[in-house]
């Protein structure tokens, strides 16, 4: 346990010192928030959900998504390419502790990202819901951030270090555009509607509003998030095993 805690601290320090982490997970979503919150009245409702609340949830989701797809994937890819895992095998630190520490530290950072984005939104315009509801939404985004963490592990394990950043950023931008984070799919053209509702990001942002204002969460939304989580879990395990065998 002490080894895991120490390694988690090391991973946290590494990540916080990374400018890419600060840009994609903190600066980027907050900048988006300030730009878009002033384009539309915060009390205007989209699909029955106040714009200021939907935007806050979307920006927090962007932060945790960028953390996994950009920061974690690039860090893992660099570690694999530089032979870090090979060195771990001959050290007291096991590869399993190394991977678990990356997941745990990323979850901790995602919690901070959600806290910061929610804090900025509450101070700037308020959100119009109770503190308990705010906590529930924050926990929802935090728990579902495991999807982007797993995706980051898959990219970091399978994609070479010189391409991981490009691939991670590319997927990040595609999900940003197609995931319905800022524009509801019902305002998009038909094929984008179909794609949006097949992606987990749409439901990660949409389900909290459904629960709070419609009291009818989409059950298939939970199933889609679960399917992505299971598939990415299997792929991440396969990718790590393949990388370790390939370098043994």
Secondary structure as GFF3:
##gff-version 3
##sequence-region A 1 248
A	DSSP	alpha_helix	2	16	.	.	.	ID=ss1
A	DSSP	alpha_helix	19	22	.	.	.	ID=ss2
A	DSSP	pi_helix	23	27	.	.	.	ID=ss3
A	DSSP	alpha_helix	28	37	.	.	.	ID=ss4
A	DSSP	beta_strand	45	46	.	.	.	ID=ss5
A	DSSP	beta_strand	49	50	.	.	.	ID=ss6
A	DSSP	alpha_helix	51	66	.	.	.	ID=ss7
A	DSSP	pi_helix	67	72	.	.	.	ID=ss8
A	DSSP	alpha_helix	73	81	.	.	.	ID=ss9
A	DSSP	alpha_helix	84	88	.	.	.	ID=ss10
A	DSSP	alpha_helix	95	124	.	.	.	ID=ss11
A	DSSP	alpha_helix	131	144	.	.	.	ID=ss12
A	DSSP	alpha_helix	146	158	.	.	.	ID=ss13
A	DSSP	alpha_helix	161	178	.	.	.	ID=ss14
A	DSSP	three_ten_helix	185	187	.	.	.	ID=ss15
A	DSSP	alpha_helix	190	196	.	.	.	ID=ss16
A	DSSP	alpha_helix	200	209	.	.	.	ID=ss17
A	DSSP	pi_helix	210	214	.	.	.	ID=ss18
A	DSSP	alpha_helix	219	247	.	.	.	ID=ss19
###
